Amino acid sequence: MASILNVDTFRLGDLHACHAYLGRARGRLGFETRTSLDDGIREFVAWADAEASLDLSKRATAELAEHGAVVRAGHPSPARPVPGS
């Protein structure tokens, strides 16, 4: 899989990792999952296998780079004003 993913380049604002913490939803709303992680992964893979795809990643990366919206991992982001600040 490493040959497919470019882990050295990210778009500005990309999340590099995230996870769900359901404690608050469970405590305040009584939320409980109905699908196990294994079943959810199987359902997702079945859905993804059935979907038609068109790989536009190189085009998208080129467009992002053209607009200065791509940074290399481990390098500081270019200084850009944050809208509304």
Residue, then its C-alpha position, 0 to 999 in steps of 0.5 A: m500500500a505504501s507504493i500507492l500512498n504519498v505520505d510525504t505530501f499533504r494539503l494545507g489543513d489536512l488531518h493526518a490522523c483522527h479517531a472517534y471518541l464516543g464517550r460524550a455521545r454515550g453519556r449525554l445521548g445514550f448512543e451505542t454502536r450497532t455495527s462492530l469495527d470488523d463488520g463496518i470494515r467489511e461493509f465499507v470494502a464491499w461498498a468501495d468494491a462496487e463503486a466505479s472510480l476515476d483516479l484524479s489524484k495526480r491532477a488534484t495534487a498538481e492543482l493544489a501545488e499550483h495554488g501553494a496548498v501542498v506542503r512536504a511532511g516535516h516542513p513548516s507550512p507557508a505563512r498564510p493569513v487565516p480567513g476571518s482573523 
